[in-house]
């Protein structure tokens, strides 16, 4: 109910109008029961047709006004929930794009999907009909008060029944909460299995993982279905109890009322009218009890959504350098992956002047990609600083910093949109002529020109349906489109054919000649030999930093030979120190 009060406090004027409309609608709701009493006591006894016409006209008018007030409050309740539902949905999705990557990656993908799908459960629980049903709750006492004026004893029977049904509803919410939580947990596991099956369809078939996945799915589904059956039984039992309570209340009111009629303490019309008023009094309480499952699910969904929204986000404010030169300093940086017992590397210090070229080397898992992500500001070091022109990256606006990068990740992915949309991510004002030139430099022009729609070709499934070499060429084009001063290439020649590799060499040469600072992780010896500085991440825990050459790689014979498709003999290795 806390979420309900929060929504009411956001728009107190609308809440007050709904409350007034509910009061008027419920007051007018008394008319039909009073009509029955008056018809039985006055018209049936005396048979005056004008009395019946007057009573009928009055009650029909009251019913029309009641309908109008109920319709008006439905529209008001819709506006009361519209903005919070929209904000929750946008906020939960927005966190996926703005949360710090290191914190977001700690949340399993299944839980993220469950948190987003839970927004619909919150929206359903606090829909306009449900909100108005909750507003009707306090006015059950209005009908009890009307019965009290006729007979305190009958009012006591109705009030007792209302209390019993309300207690059943609250108890049901308490019992359903852990059950619904378990269902949500197993649904999250199911979403993870679906994600695995859809994103690794080739591996599932090639390595016979289907049987294992089906077994896991069947076990999880069995648990979910068992919990849902228990939940359905619980809800069905509550519904049966509330219906029985209503029947028992009616029997009690008629039975006790009949005895009072015989004793002359009550008339028949009042007895029947009291029974009708009791049914109207019990109706909103019964509705509230039936909402218990939806309210419990919405509360759990709100908890999941708030946990997601509560993740630390990248700052939207900070510093932005007027003219970034490309200088970079890594000062005493250490990083430990989540859950790892020891640091991946520590005490890493290196200073790069504008135009420097650095090669990151090491075996798989040594930390090359991690260091590239640290420099890109995607994750934060545990200790130390990364400075751009002497300013700590944590002081810079992340969006501004990303525009200074020519960034090629090891496993590039794209948004589902056109090729043009993807290339313009960092610079929306790039013209098609500029994009064509970038595609030529990256080697992706042939693929784009051979498609039917060119730059308007849609990329689907985040680009995973594209051939790996094509995907990497497009990723190089996307990186070059930023025009940044700091180049970060992670395994740029991996998965490329000879032509693609030559295009990468040519791009690196052009970037080096343009004075860009280049950081490239690679196992490609030709790229490594063309670097000025070598960072060996195989050395643990402190990587070694070696200065190889002061020659600008734009004039390096290794990179130029690679661009021409040649492979010069490797330089002799220096003899290791004894």
MOMOCOR-V809759 format. One record per residue. RES is the residue in three letters. D_FIRST is the distance of its C-alpha to the first C-alpha in Angstrom with 1 decimal. Layout:
BEGIN
res:RES d_first:D_FIRST
res:RES d_first:D_FIRST
END
This chain:
BEGIN
res:UNK d_first:0.0
res:UNK d_first:3.8
res:UNK d_first:5.4
res:UNK d_first:5.1
res:UNK d_first:6.5
res:UNK d_first:8.7
res:UNK d_first:10.0
res:UNK d_first:10.8
res:UNK d_first:12.6
res:UNK d_first:14.6
res:UNK d_first:16.1
res:UNK d_first:16.2
res:UNK d_first:19.3
res:UNK d_first:17.9
res:UNK d_first:14.8
res:UNK d_first:17.5
res:UNK d_first:19.7
res:UNK d_first:17.1
res:UNK d_first:16.5
res:UNK d_first:20.3
res:UNK d_first:21.0
res:UNK d_first:18.7
res:UNK d_first:20.6
res:UNK d_first:23.9
res:UNK d_first:23.2
res:UNK d_first:22.3
res:UNK d_first:25.3
res:UNK d_first:27.5
res:UNK d_first:26.1
res:UNK d_first:28.1
res:UNK d_first:31.3
res:UNK d_first:31.8
res:UNK d_first:31.7
res:UNK d_first:33.9
res:UNK d_first:36.2
res:UNK d_first:36.8
res:UNK d_first:37.6
res:UNK d_first:39.9
res:UNK d_first:41.7
res:UNK d_first:42.3
res:UNK d_first:43.4
res:UNK d_first:45.4
res:UNK d_first:46.5
res:UNK d_first:47.2
res:UNK d_first:49.1
res:UNK d_first:51.1
res:UNK d_first:51.1
res:UNK d_first:51.0
res:UNK d_first:50.1
res:UNK d_first:49.3
res:UNK d_first:46.6
res:UNK d_first:45.0
res:UNK d_first:45.3
res:UNK d_first:43.7
res:UNK d_first:40.8
res:UNK d_first:40.2
res:UNK d_first:40.4
res:UNK d_first:38.0
res:UNK d_first:35.3
res:UNK d_first:35.7
res:UNK d_first:35.3
res:UNK d_first:32.1
res:UNK d_first:30.7
res:UNK d_first:31.6
res:UNK d_first:29.9
res:UNK d_first:26.7
res:UNK d_first:26.9
res:UNK d_first:27.3
res:UNK d_first:24.3
res:UNK d_first:22.1
res:UNK d_first:23.6
res:UNK d_first:23.2
res:UNK d_first:19.5
res:UNK d_first:19.1
res:UNK d_first:21.0
res:UNK d_first:19.0
res:UNK d_first:15.7
res:UNK d_first:17.5
res:UNK d_first:18.5
res:UNK d_first:15.0
res:UNK d_first:13.9
res:UNK d_first:17.4
res:UNK d_first:17.8
res:UNK d_first:14.7
res:UNK d_first:15.6
res:UNK d_first:19.2
res:UNK d_first:18.7
res:UNK d_first:16.7
res:UNK d_first:19.5
res:UNK d_first:22.3
res:UNK d_first:21.1
res:UNK d_first:20.7
res:UNK d_first:24.1
res:UNK d_first:25.6
res:UNK d_first:25.1
res:UNK d_first:27.4
res:UNK d_first:30.1
res:UNK d_first:29.7
res:UNK d_first:28.6
res:UNK d_first:31.4
res:UNK d_first:33.1
res:UNK d_first:33.7
res:UNK d_first:30.0
res:UNK d_first:29.0
res:UNK d_first:31.7
res:UNK d_first:30.2
res:UNK d_first:27.3
res:UNK d_first:28.7
res:UNK d_first:29.0
res:UNK d_first:27.2
res:UNK d_first:24.0
res:UNK d_first:24.4
res:UNK d_first:24.6
res:UNK d_first:21.7
res:UNK d_first:19.5
res:UNK d_first:20.8
res:UNK d_first:20.5
res:UNK d_first:16.8
res:UNK d_first:16.4
res:UNK d_first:17.3
res:UNK d_first:14.7
res:UNK d_first:11.9
res:UNK d_first:14.1
res:UNK d_first:14.5
res:UNK d_first:10.9
res:UNK d_first:10.3
res:UNK d_first:13.8
res:UNK d_first:15.2
res:UNK d_first:15.8
res:UNK d_first:12.3
res:UNK d_first:10.9
res:UNK d_first:13.8
res:UNK d_first:13.3
res:UNK d_first:10.0
res:UNK d_first:12.1
res:UNK d_first:14.7
res:UNK d_first:13.1
res:UNK d_first:14.5
res:UNK d_first:17.8
res:UNK d_first:18.5
res:UNK d_first:20.0
res:UNK d_first:22.3
res:UNK d_first:24.0
res:UNK d_first:24.2
res:UNK d_first:25.9
res:UNK d_first:28.3
res:UNK d_first:29.3
res:UNK d_first:29.8
res:UNK d_first:32.4
res:UNK d_first:34.3
res:UNK d_first:33.9
res:UNK d_first:31.8
res:UNK d_first:32.5
res:UNK d_first:31.0
res:UNK d_first:28.0
res:UNK d_first:27.6
res:UNK d_first:27.8
res:UNK d_first:25.1
res:UNK d_first:22.8
res:UNK d_first:23.4
res:UNK d_first:22.7
res:UNK d_first:19.3
res:UNK d_first:18.4
res:UNK d_first:19.7
res:UNK d_first:17.8
res:UNK d_first:14.4
res:UNK d_first:15.4
res:UNK d_first:16.5
res:UNK d_first:13.2
res:UNK d_first:11.3
res:UNK d_first:14.4
res:UNK d_first:14.6
res:UNK d_first:11.3
res:UNK d_first:12.9
res:UNK d_first:16.2
res:UNK d_first:15.3
res:UNK d_first:13.8
res:UNK d_first:17.3
res:UNK d_first:18.9
res:UNK d_first:16.9
res:UNK d_first:17.5
res:UNK d_first:21.2
res:UNK d_first:21.4
res:UNK d_first:20.1
res:UNK d_first:22.7
res:UNK d_first:25.5
res:UNK d_first:24.6
res:UNK d_first:25.1
res:UNK d_first:28.4
res:UNK d_first:29.3
res:UNK d_first:28.7
res:UNK d_first:31.0
res:UNK d_first:33.6
res:UNK d_first:33.5
res:UNK d_first:33.9
res:UNK d_first:36.8
res:UNK d_first:38.5
res:UNK d_first:38.3
res:UNK d_first:39.3
res:UNK d_first:42.1
res:UNK d_first:43.5
res:UNK d_first:47.1
res:UNK d_first:46.8
res:UNK d_first:45.1
res:UNK d_first:48.2
res:UNK d_first:50.8
res:UNK d_first:50.0
res:UNK d_first:48.9
res:UNK d_first:45.3
res:UNK d_first:44.1
res:UNK d_first:44.6
res:UNK d_first:42.7
res:UNK d_first:39.7
res:UNK d_first:39.8
res:UNK d_first:39.7
res:UNK d_first:36.7
res:UNK d_first:34.9
res:UNK d_first:35.9
res:UNK d_first:34.7
res:UNK d_first:31.3
res:UNK d_first:31.0
res:UNK d_first:32.0
res:UNK d_first:29.2
res:UNK d_first:26.6
res:UNK d_first:28.0
res:UNK d_first:28.1
res:UNK d_first:24.5
res:UNK d_first:23.6
res:UNK d_first:25.9
res:UNK d_first:24.2
res:UNK d_first:20.8
res:UNK d_first:22.5
res:UNK d_first:24.2
res:UNK d_first:21.0
res:UNK d_first:19.4
res:UNK d_first:22.8
res:UNK d_first:23.2
res:UNK d_first:19.9
res:UNK d_first:21.1
res:UNK d_first:24.5
res:UNK d_first:23.3
res:UNK d_first:21.4
res:UNK d_first:24.5
res:UNK d_first:26.7
res:UNK d_first:24.7
res:UNK d_first:25.2
res:UNK d_first:28.9
res:UNK d_first:29.4
res:UNK d_first:28.0
res:UNK d_first:30.3
res:UNK d_first:33.2
res:UNK d_first:32.5
res:UNK d_first:32.3
res:UNK d_first:35.5
res:UNK d_first:37.3
res:UNK d_first:36.7
res:UNK d_first:37.2
res:UNK d_first:40.5
res:UNK d_first:41.8
res:UNK d_first:41.0
res:UNK d_first:42.8
res:UNK d_first:45.8
res:UNK d_first:45.9
res:UNK d_first:45.8
res:UNK d_first:42.5
res:UNK d_first:40.7
res:UNK d_first:41.9
res:UNK d_first:41.1
res:UNK d_first:39.4
res:UNK d_first:36.9
res:UNK d_first:36.3
res:UNK d_first:35.5
res:UNK d_first:33.4
res:UNK d_first:31.4
res:UNK d_first:30.7
res:UNK d_first:29.5
res:UNK d_first:27.3
res:UNK d_first:25.8
res:UNK d_first:25.1
res:UNK d_first:23.4
res:UNK d_first:21.2
res:UNK d_first:20.2
res:UNK d_first:19.5
res:UNK d_first:15.9
res:UNK d_first:15.0
res:UNK d_first:16.8
res:UNK d_first:15.2
res:UNK d_first:11.7
res:UNK d_first:13.3
res:UNK d_first:14.9
res:UNK d_first:11.8
res:UNK d_first:10.9
res:UNK d_first:13.0
res:UNK d_first:11.8
res:UNK d_first:8.1
res:UNK d_first:9.8
res:UNK d_first:12.3
res:UNK d_first:10.2
res:UNK d_first:8.6
res:UNK d_first:12.3
res:UNK d_first:13.5
res:UNK d_first:11.6
res:UNK d_first:13.1
res:UNK d_first:16.4
res:UNK d_first:16.4
res:UNK d_first:15.7
res:UNK d_first:18.4
res:UNK d_first:20.7
res:UNK d_first:20.0
res:UNK d_first:20.6
res:UNK d_first:24.1
res:UNK d_first:26.9
res:UNK d_first:28.3
res:UNK d_first:31.9
res:UNK d_first:32.7
res:UNK d_first:33.2
res:UNK d_first:35.5
res:UNK d_first:38.6
res:UNK d_first:42.3
res:UNK d_first:44.5
res:UNK d_first:48.2
res:UNK d_first:50.5
res:UNK d_first:52.9
res:UNK d_first:52.1
res:UNK d_first:55.4
res:UNK d_first:54.3
res:UNK d_first:54.9
res:UNK d_first:52.5
res:UNK d_first:52.5
res:UNK d_first:50.7
res:UNK d_first:50.9
res:UNK d_first:50.4
res:UNK d_first:47.6
res:UNK d_first:46.1
res:UNK d_first:43.4
res:UNK d_first:42.0
res:UNK d_first:40.1
res:UNK d_first:36.7
res:UNK d_first:37.5
res:UNK d_first:41.2
res:UNK d_first:43.2
res:UNK d_first:45.6
res:UNK d_first:45.8
res:UNK d_first:46.8
res:UNK d_first:49.0
res:UNK d_first:49.4
res:UNK d_first:51.7
res:UNK d_first:52.2
res:UNK d_first:53.9
res:UNK d_first:55.6
res:UNK d_first:56.5
res:UNK d_first:57.2
res:UNK d_first:59.2
res:UNK d_first:58.6
res:UNK d_first:60.2
res:UNK d_first:60.1
res:UNK d_first:59.7
res:UNK d_first:58.0
res:UNK d_first:57.9
res:UNK d_first:55.3
res:UNK d_first:56.7
res:UNK d_first:55.8
res:UNK d_first:55.0
res:UNK d_first:51.9
res:UNK d_first:49.0
res:UNK d_first:50.9
res:UNK d_first:48.3
res:UNK d_first:49.8
res:UNK d_first:46.8
res:UNK d_first:44.6
res:UNK d_first:46.9
res:UNK d_first:46.9
res:UNK d_first:43.0
res:UNK d_first:43.2
res:UNK d_first:45.7
res:UNK d_first:43.6
res:UNK d_first:40.7
res:UNK d_first:38.5
res:UNK d_first:38.0
res:UNK d_first:38.7
res:UNK d_first:41.4
res:UNK d_first:40.7
res:UNK d_first:43.6
res:UNK d_first:46.0
res:UNK d_first:46.0
res:UNK d_first:46.8
res:UNK d_first:48.4
res:UNK d_first:49.4
res:UNK d_first:52.2
res:UNK d_first:51.3
res:UNK d_first:47.7
res:UNK d_first:45.0
res:UNK d_first:42.9
res:UNK d_first:39.7
res:UNK d_first:40.7
res:UNK d_first:41.3
res:UNK d_first:38.9
res:UNK d_first:38.4
res:UNK d_first:38.8
res:UNK d_first:42.1
res:UNK d_first:43.3
res:UNK d_first:42.8
res:UNK d_first:45.0
res:UNK d_first:47.8
res:UNK d_first:47.8
res:UNK d_first:49.8
res:UNK d_first:47.6
res:UNK d_first:48.4
res:UNK d_first:46.1
res:UNK d_first:47.6
res:UNK d_first:45.4
res:UNK d_first:44.8
res:UNK d_first:42.1
res:UNK d_first:41.4
res:UNK d_first:38.8
res:UNK d_first:39.1
res:UNK d_first:41.1
res:UNK d_first:44.7
res:UNK d_first:47.2
res:UNK d_first:47.4
res:UNK d_first:43.7
res:UNK d_first:43.8
res:UNK d_first:46.9
res:UNK d_first:45.6
res:UNK d_first:42.3
res:UNK d_first:43.5
res:UNK d_first:46.0
res:UNK d_first:44.9
res:UNK d_first:48.2
res:UNK d_first:50.6
res:UNK d_first:53.1
res:UNK d_first:54.2
res:UNK d_first:57.6
res:UNK d_first:56.0
res:UNK d_first:53.9
res:UNK d_first:57.0
res:UNK d_first:58.8
res:UNK d_first:56.0
res:UNK d_first:56.0
res:UNK d_first:59.8
res:UNK d_first:59.5
res:UNK d_first:56.9
res:UNK d_first:58.8
res:UNK d_first:56.1
res:UNK d_first:58.0
res:UNK d_first:59.8
res:UNK d_first:56.6
res:UNK d_first:55.1
res:UNK d_first:58.3
res:UNK d_first:58.7
res:UNK d_first:55.3
res:UNK d_first:55.3
res:UNK d_first:52.9
res:UNK d_first:53.8
res:UNK d_first:51.2
res:UNK d_first:49.0
res:UNK d_first:48.9
res:UNK d_first:45.3
res:UNK d_first:44.2
res:UNK d_first:42.0
res:UNK d_first:40.2
res:UNK d_first:40.2
res:UNK d_first:44.0
res:UNK d_first:44.2
res:UNK d_first:46.4
res:UNK d_first:49.0
res:UNK d_first:52.0
res:UNK d_first:51.4
res:UNK d_first:54.3
res:UNK d_first:53.2
res:UNK d_first:49.7
res:UNK d_first:51.1
res:UNK d_first:53.5
res:UNK d_first:50.7
res:UNK d_first:48.7
res:UNK d_first:51.9
res:UNK d_first:52.0
res:UNK d_first:48.4
res:UNK d_first:49.2
res:UNK d_first:52.3
res:UNK d_first:50.6
res:UNK d_first:48.9
res:UNK d_first:52.3
res:UNK d_first:51.0
res:UNK d_first:53.3
res:UNK d_first:51.9
res:UNK d_first:52.4
res:UNK d_first:50.5
res:UNK d_first:51.8
res:UNK d_first:50.5
res:UNK d_first:53.1
res:UNK d_first:54.3
res:UNK d_first:57.0
res:UNK d_first:55.1
res:UNK d_first:55.3
res:UNK d_first:57.7
res:UNK d_first:61.1
res:UNK d_first:64.2
res:UNK d_first:63.8
res:UNK d_first:60.2
res:UNK d_first:61.2
res:UNK d_first:63.9
res:UNK d_first:61.5
res:UNK d_first:59.3
res:UNK d_first:62.4
res:UNK d_first:63.3
res:UNK d_first:59.9
res:UNK d_first:60.0
res:UNK d_first:63.5
res:UNK d_first:62.5
res:UNK d_first:59.5
res:UNK d_first:61.8
res:UNK d_first:64.5
res:UNK d_first:61.9
res:UNK d_first:61.2
res:UNK d_first:57.7
res:UNK d_first:56.5
res:UNK d_first:56.0
res:UNK d_first:54.1
res:UNK d_first:54.7
res:UNK d_first:53.9
res:UNK d_first:56.3
res:UNK d_first:58.6
res:UNK d_first:61.0
res:UNK d_first:64.1
res:UNK d_first:65.4
res:UNK d_first:62.2
res:UNK d_first:62.4
res:UNK d_first:66.1
res:UNK d_first:65.4
res:UNK d_first:63.0
res:UNK d_first:64.0
res:UNK d_first:61.6
res:UNK d_first:60.5
res:UNK d_first:57.4
res:UNK d_first:57.7
res:UNK d_first:54.3
res:UNK d_first:56.0
res:UNK d_first:57.1
res:UNK d_first:54.5
res:UNK d_first:52.7
res:UNK d_first:54.4
res:UNK d_first:55.4
res:UNK d_first:58.9
res:UNK d_first:59.7
res:UNK d_first:63.1
res:UNK d_first:64.9
res:UNK d_first:66.9
res:UNK d_first:68.3
res:UNK d_first:68.2
res:UNK d_first:69.3
res:UNK d_first:66.9
res:UNK d_first:65.8
res:UNK d_first:66.5
res:UNK d_first:70.1
res:UNK d_first:69.5
res:UNK d_first:71.9
res:UNK d_first:69.4
res:UNK d_first:66.7
res:UNK d_first:69.4
res:UNK d_first:71.0
res:UNK d_first:67.7
res:UNK d_first:67.2
res:UNK d_first:70.7
res:UNK d_first:69.9
res:UNK d_first:72.1
res:UNK d_first:71.4
res:UNK d_first:73.5
res:UNK d_first:74.5
res:UNK d_first:72.1
res:UNK d_first:73.2
res:UNK d_first:74.6
res:UNK d_first:72.3
res:UNK d_first:73.0
res:UNK d_first:74.3
res:UNK d_first:71.7
res:UNK d_first:72.4
res:UNK d_first:73.9
END
